[in-house]
């Protein structure tokens, strides 16, 4: 079993099919490398925005790192990312305990 898999993103960019493909890859791999081809996105800010979109659709167990026009997505066993509302609830609970 390989630890890393590669997915290429073309003209259509981030779509539902891409997200479904990533979910299929994560069934067998722990890490997936998403490479944006030259005809898709050539702006690094758009790559970061696409990475945030991909990870938000995958769920809270996924994190990412952007290197150039490549995104490395990692799957964790437990939820790593939390929404802002959940963070606020946690701080409210801490205040209530004091």
C-alpha positions as CSV (number, residue, x, y, z in Angstrom):
1,X,0.0,0.0,0.0
2,X,1.3,3.4,-1.0
3,X,1.2,6.2,1.5
4,X,0.7,8.9,-1.0
5,X,-1.5,9.1,-4.2
6,X,-1.5,11.8,-6.9
7,X,-4.6,13.5,-8.5
8,X,-4.3,16.0,-11.3
9,X,-6.7,18.9,-11.7
10,X,-7.4,20.2,-15.2
11,X,-9.6,22.8,-16.9
12,X,-12.7,22.0,-14.9
13,X,-11.0,22.9,-11.6
14,X,-12.5,21.9,-8.3
15,X,-15.8,20.0,-8.9
16,X,-17.9,17.3,-7.3
17,X,-16.1,14.7,-9.3
18,X,-12.8,15.8,-7.9
19,X,-14.0,15.6,-4.4
20,X,-15.5,12.1,-5.0
21,X,-12.2,11.0,-6.5
22,X,-10.3,12.3,-3.5
23,X,-12.6,10.4,-1.2
24,X,-12.0,7.2,-3.2
25,X,-8.2,7.8,-3.0
26,X,-8.4,8.3,0.8
27,X,-10.0,4.8,1.2
28,X,-6.6,3.3,0.3
29,X,-4.1,6.1,1.0
30,X,-3.3,8.4,4.0
31,X,-2.0,11.3,1.9
32,X,-3.1,12.6,-1.5
33,X,-1.1,15.1,-3.6
34,X,-3.4,17.3,-5.8
35,X,-1.5,18.9,-8.7
36,X,-3.0,21.8,-10.6
37,X,-2.0,21.7,-14.3
38,X,-0.9,24.8,-16.2
39,X,-4.3,25.1,-18.0
40,X,-6.3,25.2,-14.8
41,X,-5.0,27.7,-12.2
42,X,-1.9,29.8,-12.4
43,X,-2.5,32.1,-9.4
44,X,-1.2,31.0,-6.0
45,X,-4.0,32.7,-4.1
46,X,-6.6,30.8,-6.1
47,X,-4.7,27.5,-5.3
48,X,-5.0,28.3,-1.6
49,X,-8.7,29.1,-2.0
50,X,-9.2,25.9,-3.9
51,X,-7.4,23.9,-1.2
52,X,-9.7,25.4,1.5
53,X,-12.7,24.5,-0.6
54,X,-11.6,20.9,-1.1
55,X,-10.8,20.4,2.6
56,X,-14.1,22.0,3.7
57,X,-16.0,19.6,1.4
58,X,-14.0,16.5,2.7
59,X,-14.6,17.1,6.4
60,X,-12.9,18.0,9.7
61,X,-10.5,15.0,9.6
62,X,-8.5,16.5,6.7
63,X,-5.7,19.1,6.6
64,X,-3.7,20.6,3.8
65,X,-0.4,22.2,2.9
66,X,0.2,24.3,-0.3
67,X,3.5,24.1,-2.1
68,X,3.5,26.1,-5.3
69,X,0.7,24.7,-7.4
70,X,0.5,21.5,-5.5
71,X,-1.7,20.7,-2.5
72,X,-0.8,18.0,-0.1
73,X,-4.0,16.7,1.7
74,X,-3.6,14.5,4.8
75,X,-6.3,12.4,6.5
76,X,-6.2,12.1,10.3
77,X,-8.0,9.6,12.5
78,X,-9.8,12.2,14.5
79,X,-11.2,15.7,13.8
80,X,-8.3,18.2,13.6
81,X,-10.1,21.2,12.2
82,X,-13.0,22.9,14.1
83,X,-15.3,25.6,13.0
84,X,-15.3,29.0,14.6
85,X,-18.6,28.3,16.4
86,X,-17.2,25.2,18.1
87,X,-14.1,27.2,19.2
88,X,-16.4,29.8,20.8
89,X,-18.5,27.2,22.5
90,X,-15.3,25.7,24.0
91,X,-14.2,29.0,25.4
92,X,-17.7,29.6,26.8
93,X,-17.5,26.3,28.6
94,X,-14.1,27.2,30.1
95,X,-15.5,30.4,31.3
96,X,-18.5,28.7,32.9
97,X,-16.1,26.3,34.7
98,X,-14.2,29.1,36.4
